[in-house]
Amino acid sequence: MRSIVKTFPGVKALSDVSLTVGRGEVHAICGENGAGKSTLMKVLSGVHPHGSYEGEILFEGSPCAFKDIRASESEGIVIIHQELALVPYLSIAENIFLGNEHASRGFISWNETLRHAAELLKRVGLDEQPGTRVADIGVGKQQLVEIAKALAKKVKLLILDEPTAALNDSDSAQLLRLILELKEQGITSIIISHKLNEIAEVADSVTILRDGRTIETLDVKAGSTTEDRIIRGMVGRDLDHRFPERTPFEGEPGDHPVLEVRDWTVHHPIDQQRKVVDGVSVEVRRGEIVGIAGLMGAGRTELAMSVFGRSYGRNISGTVVKDGREIRTRTVPEAVGHGIAYVTEDRKHFGLNLIDTISRNISLGALPKVSRRGIVDEHEERRVAESYRTSMNIKAPTVFEQVGRLSGGNQQKVVLSKWIFAGPDVLILDEPTRGIDVGAKYEIYTVIDRLAAEGKAVIFISSELPELLGMCDRIYTMAAGRLTGEIPRAEATQEVLMRHMTKNTR
């Protein structure tokens, strides 16, 4: 890619970006949110068609002018977007071959479809039946379906935009092994990732973008490219500490928990015989950050969503106690009314209205605060949004910018702003830094730390163990829906957490 320039109304997303990827290599692209990584790959794959950008693309030595994704796929370039492109009410097999069906004379061969789908699922390590609906599997498994979907095409260059953002450590490791296997088969990969340890593990070289420009390309396999070196290129400065300095929570003598969840049990919404949360009890005090660690399927998100207005699950039993008094959280308004907020792991689906403005999204969690007699005061709504745009460092020209146009890190700041404005006593954060670069992560960590210092009780769910170790005062571990440990900050290490996370609970 030579001298690529891409402009959106009011924003120059790419400015004279060049990228060279060798045949059969794994090439990583790094940069802060908003650096232009995804935009560059959308130009390469035809999402932004030829004519909508300046510059030149050459693939296998020949100039390319892709008018759409089909044109790039016909040449063997396949992109897997950060936003999953699956149809929830179709089966896994139907999604894998959607637009690429095993058909003859207009009739689909289901035997061939299911057989080939089973082979691809085995290849990506997904233990699901091809006939299972995509809506009935978690976001991590859906990502693996996307990988299988890409492998179903005759791919020469595979572009993966944050492929492991929704995966736990073991599934991430499996996917990285798969990328290396594809490399041995001659498939070239471009991987966008904020997980620098992954880049060190699989990438041959890394190109760093900053503010829509190419900063440099580093040879990872030469051995001199450290995580600190990449971070310095990404943010233009050294990040001496990945996490803000935190005074360990001590609490007051006789201090009672703000929130207690006692003997909480949740059954699967479809397979109602199966318990996804089984007799779990947790508590969090004012000013405390409590982590919840677990592998995929451990029940962390199911626990959080079921407590927050029973947003997930069936046949839910147990007790929620707030400030020493039992409360009901049967609906989301009830939970919010009791001062509980939940920042979802899937901000695009559940956390934001992507076609509305920053201003509207921030006020949605507490409309009565900006309303008079049932009518929204737009001046007050704008004033509140402007204050959060400044305090949260949301990078957007105005508060009237459509949220769907923001980078992932800035979208996450809008979600946090929405719930902070609601004024909760308890803030449940589910993967709050998923798909966010190290610079934006630090800003969000600082916000979380500030909330705890103000006396909020924070429950922090994360698949990244260093994040839990760096931020939390206590960490609960879960496995197969059950609580397997409660570890104080002083005793917590990655090895200790993993040992508890992999306990056999049966």
HELIX and SHEET records of a PDB file:
HELIX    1   1 LYS A   37  LEU A   44  1                                   8    
HELIX    2   2 ILE A   69  SER A   74  1                                   6    
HELIX    3   3 ILE A   92  ILE A   96  1                                   5    
HELIX    4   4 TRP A  110  VAL A  124  1                                  15    
HELIX    5   5 VAL A  134  ASP A  136  5                                   3    
HELIX    6   6 VAL A  139  LEU A  151  1                                  13    
HELIX    7   7 ASP A  169  GLU A  184  1                                  16    
HELIX    8   8 LEU A  196  VAL A  202  1                                   7    
HELIX    9   9 VAL A  220  ALA A  222  5                                   3    
HELIX   10  10 GLU A  227  VAL A  235  1                                   9    
HELIX   11  11 ARG A  300  VAL A  307  1                                   8    
HELIX   12  12 VAL A  332  GLY A  337  1                                   6    
HELIX   13  13 ARG A  347  GLY A  351  3                                   5    
HELIX   14  14 ILE A  358  SER A  363  1                                   6    
HELIX   15  15 LEU A  364  VAL A  370  5                                   7    
HELIX   16  16 GLU A  378  SER A  391  1                                  14    
HELIX   17  17 VAL A  403  ARG A  405  5                                   3    
HELIX   18  18 GLY A  408  PHE A  421  1                                  14    
HELIX   19  19 VAL A  438  ALA A  453  1                                  16    
HELIX   20  20 LEU A  465  MET A  471  1                                   7    
HELIX   21  21 ARG A  489  GLU A  491  5                                   3    
HELIX   22  22 GLN A  494  MET A  501  1                                   8    
SHEET    1   A 4 VAL A  11  VAL A  17  0                                        
SHEET    2   A 4 ARG A   2  PHE A   8 -1                                        
SHEET    3   A 4 GLU A  54  PHE A  59 -1                                        
SHEET    4   A 4 SER A  62  CYS A  64 -1                                        
SHEET    1   B 6 ILE A  77  ILE A  80  0                                        
SHEET    2   B 6 LEU A 157  ASP A 161  1                                        
SHEET    3   B 6 THR A 188  ILE A 192  1                                        
SHEET    4   B 6 VAL A  26  CYS A  30  1                                        
SHEET    5   B 6 SER A 205  ARG A 210  1                                        
SHEET    6   B 6 ARG A 213  ASP A 219 -1                                        
SHEET    1   C 2 ALA A 103  SER A 104  0                                        
SHEET    2   C 2 PHE A 107  ILE A 108 -1                                        
SHEET    1   D 4 LYS A 275  VAL A 284  0                                        
SHEET    2   D 4 LEU A 259  HIS A 267 -1                                        
SHEET    3   D 4 ARG A 314  LYS A 322 -1                                        
SHEET    4   D 4 ARG A 325  ILE A 327 -1                                        
SHEET    1   E 6 ILE A 340  VAL A 343  0                                        
SHEET    2   E 6 VAL A 426  ASP A 430  1                                        
SHEET    3   E 6 ALA A 457  ILE A 461  1                                        
SHEET    4   E 6 ILE A 289  ALA A 293  1                                        
SHEET    5   E 6 ARG A 474  ALA A 479  1                                        
SHEET    6   E 6 ARG A 482  PRO A 488 -1                                        
SHEET    1   F 2 SER A 371  ARG A 372  0                                        
SHEET    2   F 2 ILE A 375  VAL A 376 -1                                        
END                                                                             
